[in-house]
């Protein structure tokens, strides 16, 4: 009986747990999901041949003009192998894709506008 209860507790806690979206600003780790935001942008930069992602950065409208790295809760920069992997990560964290745009002065930079999902 104890084994069944432990199994249900593990499975149920996995359903409730959600990874968070973090970034580091001035040495502080910020949980983006806890900010009062409806929209964020994620900028993806492709390599010179346009075949691989160099990095993703997040902009949540703070005072700084530069987008920040997407990190884990310890401040370590997260790397995503592809756009679908990045979008799936954000979707699981309560964000959905709203618009995709390329920057006119640099076609290797793609901006993904994400909107908070209200569940």
Secondary structure as GFF3:
##gff-version 3
##sequence-region A 1 119
A	DSSP	alpha_helix	2	16	.	.	.	ID=ss1
A	DSSP	beta_strand	22	25	.	.	.	ID=ss2
A	DSSP	beta_strand	28	31	.	.	.	ID=ss3
A	DSSP	three_ten_helix	32	34	.	.	.	ID=ss4
A	DSSP	beta_strand	39	46	.	.	.	ID=ss5
A	DSSP	beta_strand	53	59	.	.	.	ID=ss6
A	DSSP	beta_strand	68	69	.	.	.	ID=ss7
A	DSSP	alpha_helix	83	92	.	.	.	ID=ss8
A	DSSP	beta_strand	95	103	.	.	.	ID=ss9
A	DSSP	beta_strand	106	116	.	.	.	ID=ss10
###
